[in-house]
Amino acid sequence: MAEIEFVDVTRVQRGMWRPVLERVGLRVRDGELMVITGASGSGKTALLRTLAGADQPNAGRVLIDGRDVTKLAPDKRGVSMLAQGFALFPQLSVRENIAFPLTMRKTSAKAVAAKVAAIAERCGVAGYLTARPDALNFDLRQRAMMARALVGEPSAVCVDEPLAGSGVPMMMRERTPIATLQREFGVTMLYATCSSTDALAIADRIAVIDHGVVQQVGTAAEVFERPATVEVASFVGQVPMNMIPAVHADGFARVGGLSVKVGPEQAKALTGDGVVIGLRPEDLCLGGGSVGMAGSGSGMPGAGVAGTGMAGAGAGPSPDSDAEYGSGLRAVAVLIKDSGREYLVHARMQGPDGPVDLVVRQPRGVPPVRGENLLITVNLAAAHLFDAGTGRRLPD
């Protein structure tokens, strides 16, 4: 186990017009599962390779348990690095795959056999040592991968997109044995993934990175409920937050028929008159909120709202809900996705600088049709406000 710290780490790759890592400051606690998440090309792999020693930073330091390892060779750091996918050689048996890091160090055959047997037993693959990776199911392949990563008793493990292209279904990923075994062994792990859904499911803490800059570090609840920047809000979540440009004037952020109160401290933090209103799909409601609607979650259509052209677009909040639903947005339905339990209604509205796309999460009921004019009401209490100039969250 080890504590890891990146201190103002910057890395510039040849031919790139901007750093792949820019002044990264990040501390990973001893025994923590830190998930590094962000879009493809955001710098996740570069961060892991810098820790493992495969890449050298142009500036900054990498510390392991307070020791500066920035210039240290990869084999002297005690860091195990697993590349994308299951990181298993298909032509080798499970036993040979697990033993590979030890044989590369010229460990004696007797010691290799003992270590492989022990780690295979703890990881749950002792009965499959003679099999090839393609004969194993998703769970066993992940266990074999972890056995290979842990057999050398590293102080830290870097796992780069372990489920990318693996075929592991989304509904199985939050039960991945990678996270279970990490906690059982207590090893410090950096786990890189493009999927914020995976990150929310397994992380002790999450670091969201965008264009080489760490945007926010926190628990799943902290990152989801209080995104620090527009980039985080636009990325995190199975269906990311809707980002609606608005104009600040007279203490309100206004767009279309929607007005959101901007407090004095928030107004002071603005760098211009542009505000971005963040609203999650579940905080938008089709058809006028609780007016003439059935109780929340009933799935029964209500009486409709005048002027929407709808006969009640599913269930809204109950009349006694403490959510404050305010004036709404006019939009046009462009796509309706049926997930089996709910509808995701994709709509388009006119913003101050052009069209804005929205997603509304609608319970079961009568969905709108493509091209239909919609009235979308908003839970004002759930609105997140960001400065349009900097992308930073305004103080709550």
C-alpha positions in Angstrom: 0.0 0.0 0.0 1.1 3.5 -0.7 0.1 7.2 -0.7 0.6 8.8 -4.1 0.9 12.4 -4.9 1.2 14.3 -8.2 2.7 17.8 -7.6 2.1 20.3 -10.4 2.8 17.6 -13.1 2.9 18.8 -16.6 3.6 16.7 -19.7 3.9 17.8 -23.3 3.9 15.3 -26.1 5.6 16.0 -29.3 3.3 17.4 -32.0 0.6 18.4 -29.5 -0.4 22.0 -29.3 -1.3 21.9 -25.7 0.0 19.8 -22.7 -1.6 16.4 -22.3 -1.2 17.0 -18.5 -1.2 20.6 -17.2 -0.1 21.3 -13.6 -1.9 18.3 -12.2 -2.1 18.2 -8.4 -3.7 15.1 -7.0 -3.2 13.0 -3.9 -4.3 9.4 -3.7 -4.8 8.0 -0.2 -3.2 4.8 1.1 -5.3 1.9 0.0 -7.8 4.0 -2.0 -9.5 3.2 -5.2 -9.2 6.5 -7.1 -11.1 6.5 -10.4 -9.7 8.9 -13.1 -12.5 9.6 -15.5 -13.0 11.9 -18.5 -13.5 11.8 -22.2 -11.2 10.0 -24.6 -8.0 12.0 -24.9 -8.5 13.9 -21.6 -5.2 12.7 -20.2 -6.2 9.7 -18.1 -3.7 7.3 -19.6 -0.9 9.9 -19.6 -1.4 10.3 -15.8 -1.2 6.6 -15.2 1.9 6.2 -17.4 3.6 9.0 -15.5 3.0 7.3 -12.2 4.2 3.9 -13.6 7.3 5.5 -15.1 6.5 4.8 -18.7 6.5 8.6 -19.4 8.5 11.4 -17.8 6.8 14.7 -17.0 8.3 17.9 -18.3 7.7 19.6 -15.0 6.5 18.6 -11.5 7.1 15.7 -9.3 5.6 12.2 -8.6 5.8 11.1 -5.0 5.1 7.6 -3.6 4.9 7.5 0.2 6.7 10.9 0.2 9.6 9.6 -1.8 10.3 11.4 -5.1 10.2 8.8 -7.9 10.0 11.2 -10.8 13.3 10.1 -12.3 13.2 6.5 -11.0 13.0 3.6 -13.5 9.7 1.8 -13.8 10.9 -1.4 -12.2 12.1 0.4 -9.1 8.7 2.1 -8.3 6.6 -0.9 -7.1 3.8 0.1 -9.5 1.9 -2.5 -11.5 0.4 -1.2 -14.8 -2.3 -3.0 -16.8 -3.2 -1.7 -20.2 -6.6 -1.4 -21.9 -8.9 -4.4 -22.0 -8.4 -7.5 -19.9 -4.5 -7.2 -20.3 -4.1 -11.0 -20.7 -2.1 -12.7 -23.4 -4.5 -14.9 -25.3 -1.9 -17.5 -26.3 -0.8 -18.1 -22.7 -2.6 -20.1 -20.0 -3.9 -18.3 -16.9 -1.0 -19.7 -15.0 1.5 -18.3 -17.5 -0.3 -14.9 -17.6 -0.2 -14.5 -13.8 3.5 -15.6 -13.7 4.6 -13.2 -16.5 5.6 -10.3 -14.3 7.7 -12.6 -12.1 9.4 -14.4 -15.0 10.3 -11.0 -16.5 12.2 -10.4 -13.2 14.0 -13.7 -13.5 12.4 -15.1 -10.3 13.2 -18.7 -9.6 10.7 -21.3 -10.9 9.9 -22.6 -7.4 9.2 -19.1 -6.1 7.0 -18.3 -9.2 5.0 -21.5 -8.7 4.3 -20.8 -5.0 3.4 -17.1 -5.6 1.1 -18.0 -8.6 -0.7 -20.7 -6.6 -1.2 -18.4 -3.6 -2.5 -15.4 -5.5 -4.7 -17.5 -7.8 -6.4 -19.0 -4.7 -7.0 -15.6 -3.2 -8.4 -14.2 -6.5 -10.6 -17.1 -7.2 -9.0 -18.6 -10.3 -7.1 -21.5 -8.8 -9.2 -24.0 -10.7 -8.6 -22.4 -14.1 -4.8 -22.1 -14.2 -4.5 -24.4 -17.3 -7.2 -22.6 -19.2 -6.7 -19.9 -21.9 -8.3 -16.5 -21.2 -10.8 -16.9 -24.0 -12.3 -19.9 -22.2 -13.1 -17.8 -19.1 -16.2 -15.7 -18.5 -16.1 -12.0 -17.8 -15.8 -12.4 -14.0 -13.0 -14.9 -14.2 -11.0 -12.9 -16.7 -11.1 -9.9 -14.5 -10.0 -12.0 -11.5 -7.1 -13.4 -13.6 -6.1 -9.9 -14.6 -6.1 -8.8 -11.0 -4.0 -11.8 -10.0 -1.4 -10.9 -12.6 -1.4 -7.3 -11.3 -1.0 -8.3 -7.7 1.4 -11.3 -7.9 4.4 -9.1 -7.5 3.0 -7.5 -4.4 3.1 -3.9 -5.8 2.5 -0.9 -3.6 0.1 0.6 -6.2 -1.8 -0.7 -9.3 -2.7 1.4 -12.4 -5.5 -0.1 -14.4 -6.2 1.6 -17.8 -9.7 1.2 -19.2 -9.9 -2.5 -18.0 -13.4 -3.0 -19.4 -12.9 -1.2 -22.7 -13.8 -3.5 -25.5 -14.2 -6.4 -23.0 -17.9 -7.0 -23.7 -18.8 -6.8 -20.0 -22.4 -5.6 -19.9 -23.1 -2.2 -18.3 -25.4 -3.7 -15.7 -22.6 -6.0 -14.5 -19.9 -3.4 -14.2 -20.8 -2.1 -10.7 -20.2 -5.7 -9.5 -16.8 -5.9 -11.0 -14.4 -8.1 -9.0 -11.7 -5.6 -9.7 -13.1 -3.3 -7.0 -13.8 -6.1 -4.6 -10.3 -7.5 -4.9 -8.7 -4.1 -4.6 -10.5 -3.6 -1.2 -9.7 -7.1 -0.1 -6.0 -6.7 -0.7 -5.9 -3.0 0.4 -3.7 -2.0 -2.5 -3.7 1.6 -3.7 -5.3 1.7 -7.2 -5.7 4.3 -10.0 -8.4 3.1 -12.3 -8.9 5.1 -15.6 -12.2 4.9 -17.4 -14.2 6.9 -20.0 -17.4 5.9 -18.3 -18.6 8.1 -15.5 -21.2 5.4 -14.7 -18.4 3.0 -13.9 -16.7 5.6 -11.8 -19.8 6.4 -9.8 -20.4 2.7 -9.2 -17.0 1.6 -7.8 -14.8 4.6 -6.7 -13.8 5.6 -3.2 -13.2 9.0 -4.8 -13.3 10.3 -8.4 -11.0 12.7 -10.2 -12.6 14.2 -13.3 -10.0 15.3 -15.9 -10.6 17.4 -19.0 -7.9 18.4 -21.5 -5.1 17.5 -19.0 -6.6 19.5 -16.2 -8.1 18.0 -13.1 -11.5 19.6 -12.8 -12.8 18.1 -9.5 -11.8 15.4 -7.0 -14.4 14.0 -4.6 -16.7 11.2 -3.6 -19.4 10.0 -6.1 -22.0 12.0 -4.2 -19.9 15.2 -4.1 -19.1 15.1 -7.8 -22.6 14.2 -8.9 -24.5 16.6 -6.6 -22.2 19.6 -6.7 -20.2 19.6 -10.0 -17.4 22.1 -9.8 -17.4 23.1 -13.5 -19.4 22.9 -16.6 -17.1 20.2 -17.9 -17.8 18.0 -14.9 -21.6 18.6 -15.0 -21.6 17.8 -18.7 -19.8 14.5 -18.3 -20.8 12.9 -15.0 -24.0 10.8 -14.9 -25.7 8.1 -16.9 -27.5 11.0 -18.6 -25.4 14.1 -18.1 -26.8 17.4 -16.9 -28.5 19.7 -19.3 -26.5 22.9 -19.7 -28.7 25.9 -20.7 -27.0 29.2 -21.6 -28.8 32.2 -20.1 -28.3 36.0 -19.6 -27.9 37.6 -16.1 -29.9 40.8 -15.6 -31.6 42.3 -12.5 -30.7 39.4 -10.2 -32.0 36.7 -12.5 -30.6 34.3 -15.1 -33.1 34.3 -17.9 -33.7 32.2 -20.9 -37.0 31.8 -22.8 -39.7 31.7 -20.1 -37.4 30.6 -17.4 -36.0 32.9 -14.7 -33.6 31.6 -12.0 -32.6 33.7 -9.0 -29.0 34.7 -8.9 -27.9 35.6 -5.3 -25.6 38.5 -4.4 -22.5 36.3 -3.9 -23.2 34.5 -7.1 -23.6 37.8 -9.0 -20.3 39.0 -7.5 -18.5 35.9 -8.8 -19.7 36.4 -12.4 -17.1 37.6 -14.9 -19.7 38.8 -17.4 -23.4 38.6 -18.0 -23.4 35.0 -19.2 -24.7 32.3 -16.9 -25.1 28.6 -17.6 -28.1 26.9 -15.9 -27.5 23.2 -15.1 -30.5 20.9 -14.8 -30.6 17.2 -14.6 -33.1 15.4 -16.7 -35.1 14.3 -13.7 -35.5 18.0 -12.6 -37.4 18.8 -15.8 -41.0 18.0 -16.3 -43.2 17.8 -19.4 -46.5 19.5 -19.4 -46.6 22.0 -16.6 -45.4 20.3 -13.5 -48.0 19.3 -10.9 -50.8 21.2 -12.5 -53.5 18.7 -13.5 -51.0 15.8 -13.2 -51.1 12.5 -11.4 -49.0 11.7 -8.3 -45.3 11.2 -8.8 -44.3 7.8 -10.2 -47.9 6.7 -10.9 -47.2 6.5 -14.6 -50.8 7.7 -15.3 -51.4 10.6 -17.7 -53.0 13.7 -16.3 -55.5 16.2 -17.6 -52.9 18.0 -19.7 -51.8 21.6 -19.7 -53.3 24.2 -21.9 -51.2 25.2 -24.8 -48.8 22.2 -24.8 -50.6 20.2 -27.4 -50.3 17.2 -25.1 -52.8 15.0 -23.3 -50.6 14.8 -20.2 -47.0 13.8 -20.8 -46.6 11.3 -18.0 -46.5 11.7 -14.3 -45.1 14.9 -12.7 -44.5 15.7 -9.1 -47.4 15.4 -6.7 -49.3 18.5 -5.7 -47.8 18.4 -2.1 -44.2 18.0 -3.4 -41.8 20.5 -1.9 -40.1 21.0 -5.2 -40.6 24.4 -6.6 -41.6 24.2 -10.2 -41.4 27.6 -12.0 -42.1 29.1 -15.4 -40.9 26.9 -18.2 -39.2 26.4 -21.5 -40.7 26.0 -24.9 -39.1 23.2 -27.0 -39.7 20.8 -29.8 -39.4 17.0 -29.3 -36.8 15.6 -31.6 -36.3 12.0 -30.3 -38.0 9.8 -27.7 -36.1 6.8 -26.3 -38.0 4.1 -24.5 -35.8 2.4 -21.8 -38.6 0.1 -20.7 -39.1 1.8 -17.3 -39.2 5.4 -18.5 -38.8 7.7 -21.6 -35.9 9.9 -22.3 -37.3 12.8 -24.3 -34.7 14.7 -26.4 -35.9 18.2 -27.2 -34.6 21.4 -28.8 -35.1 24.9 -27.6 -33.8 28.3 -28.7 -31.1 29.8 -26.5 -29.6 33.2 -26.5 -26.9 32.1 -29.0 -28.7 29.4 -30.9 -30.3 26.0 -30.5 -29.9 24.2 -27.2 -30.6 20.4 -26.8 -32.3 19.1 -23.7 -33.0 15.7 -22.2 -36.1 15.1 -20.0 -36.5 12.0 -18.0 -40.3 11.1 -18.1 -41.9 8.3 -16.1 -44.1 5.8 -17.9 -47.3 7.3 -19.5 -48.2 8.8 -22.8 -45.0 10.1 -24.4 -44.9 13.1 -26.8 -44.2 12.4 -30.5 -41.4 13.7 -32.6 -42.0 17.3 -33.8 -44.5 18.1 -31.0 -44.3 21.4 -29.2 -43.5 21.0 -25.5 -43.8 23.1 -22.4 -40.9 22.0 -20.0 -41.2 23.1 -16.4 -38.2 23.3 -14.1 -37.5 22.4 -10.5 -35.9 25.7 -9.6 -34.6 24.4 -6.3 -32.4 21.9 -8.2 -30.8 24.4 -10.6 -27.0 24.6 -10.7 -25.4 27.9 -11.8 -22.1 28.3 -13.6 -20.2 31.3 -14.9 -20.3 31.2 -18.7 -16.9 32.8 -18.9 -14.9 30.5 -16.7 -17.1 27.5 -16.5 -16.8 27.4 -12.7 -19.6 26.8 -10.4 -21.1 29.9 -8.7 -21.1 29.8 -4.9 -24.3 28.2 -3.5 
